[in-house]
Amino acid sequence: MIDTGFVSADETGTVQLVEEYGPEWAPGVFERGTDGPLMILAGVDGSPTAMRAGAYAAGLARRQRSRLVFVYVAAPSLWTGMSAGPAVAAQEQLFGELIDELRTQIRERADEIAVPITFVVRRGDAFVELRDAATELHADMVVVGSSEQAGHRLIGSVASRLVRAGRWPVTVVP
């Protein structure tokens, strides 16, 4: 279950924030051979590659007359979970600041992009939450930035794991 415009919880109790911006979505005129994705989901986390992925997804959504969903996953670090209260509070403050920054950027560009935009905040593992959001929202395409972390060579980046999930086309923006 997803409620728009405020914090909601699904059947498992997972809390998420959903906000919508821009015009109301209406399907474009069908033209044989030119129909593209109706729903594009872009994973954003504030990193330069994720922001480029968001810009790419926005341009694609504008050209294809698609709905656009930006998903930010607040992924608490393993070390924070084992730390004392101040470390957890500091990470929560950092998440809040990043969410506010992303929200501001989306609001500022919503009219310029001229497509319906939904901003979703979820908490958990980035791969799991992006996969679940894409499935729940019936995304036709997923756009993410390439990983900048060296550790992903061992366990696989979020992007490569989404590609292996094989449920939708995944575009990885460098």
N, C-alpha and C positions, 0 to 999 in steps of 0.2 A: 504494500500500500504506500503510495506517495502522495503527500499533501503538499500543495504549492504555497510558497510565501511564508512558511514558518517551519519550525522544527517538528519533525514527526518521527514515529517509530513504526517499524514493520512488525510482522508477527513474531519475530525472534527477539524483539526488543532493541534492535539496532537503531540508534538514533542518527538521523541525517537532517541536513538543512537543504531546502530546495527553494530557489528564488527564480522568478521569470522576468525577462526584460524584452523590450522591442515590440514589434507589431505581432498581432495574433497570426498564427500560421494558417495558411490555406494552400492546398496543393496547386502547383502551376498547371498550365495547360499541357496535356499529354501530347508529346510528339514522338512518333515511332523512332526508335534508335537513339533518342536523346534522354530517356528517363534515367535519372541517377539516384543516388541515395536520398531517401526522405528524411532520415535521421542520422546525423553525424555526431559522434561522441568524441570529445577531445579530453585527454588527461592532462591536467595542468598542475604544476607544483611550484611555480615561481622561478624555476631554473631557466637559463637562456634557451636551452633546447626545447623545453616544454612551452615557453612563450612563443617560440617560432612555430611549434606545432599548432598552438592555438590560433595564431595568425593564419597559418595555412588552412586550417579547418574552417575558419571564418570566411576566407576567400572562396573556398570550395562550396561552402553552404550558400553564400551569396549567389554564385554562378549557377548552382544547381537548384536554387530555391528550396533548400532543405531546412529543417529545424536543426538547431545547434545546441548541444548540451556540453557544457564545461563541467568536468568532475575533478574536484580536488579531494585527495585522500590524505587525511591526517594520520600518519603512520608513526605512532610512538616508537621510539627506539627500544631495543631490548634492554639496554643499560638503564634507561630512565625508569623502566618498570621495576628494576631492582634497586633503585636509588631512593633516597629519603624524599620527603615532601617538597623541599625547595626546588629540586631538580625537575620534578613533575610539574610544579607550578610554573617554572621558567619555560618549560616546553609548551605548556598550554598557552602561555602568554604569546610565545612565538607563533604558534598555530593561529591564534586569534588575530595577530597583526598581519600574517600572510593572507588569511581569509579576507580581512578588510581591504588589503591592497588589491587582491584579485577581484573582489566585488567592485571596487572603485574603477578598475580598468575595464571591466565588462560593462558597467553602467555607462562609462564615458564613450565607449565604442558601439554601443547597441544601436543607436540611431544611424551611425555611419555604415554599419554592416547591413542594416535593414532586413534582418531575418529574426525570427523569434529565437531568443536565447534563454536557456535554463541553466542556472548555476546550482550545482549539487555538491554538498560537502558530506563526505562519509569518513568513517574512522575504521582503521584496520590495515591489513596488508594491501599494498597498492595493486598488485596483480589481482587478488581475489575480489577486491571492491570494484575495480574497473571492469573485470569480467562480469561480475554480477550486475552492475549498473547497465552495461551494454545489453545483457540478456533481458533484464527487467524492462528496460525502456525500448526494446526492440530496435536497437541501433542497426543501421545498414552498413556502417563503416566506423572504424575506430582510428583515431589519429593520436599518436604520442611522439614525444621527443626521444632521441636516442640517449642512452645512459652515459653519464660522465663519470661513473664510479668504477674503479678498477676491480672491486670485488665481484662485480656482475659477470666477469669472465668465468668465474668458477661456478656460480649457481644460476646464471642466466639473468638477463635484464628483464624488466617488466615487459618491454616491447617484444623480446624474443618469446617470452612465455605466452603473451597474447597471440602471437602468430601461431605458436604450436597449439593453442586452444582451438584454432581452426573454425570458429563460428561465424566470423565476419571478415571482410578485407581489413587489413591493418596497414596503415601508412606510418612509417617511421621517419620522422623529420630529423636531419642531422643538426 
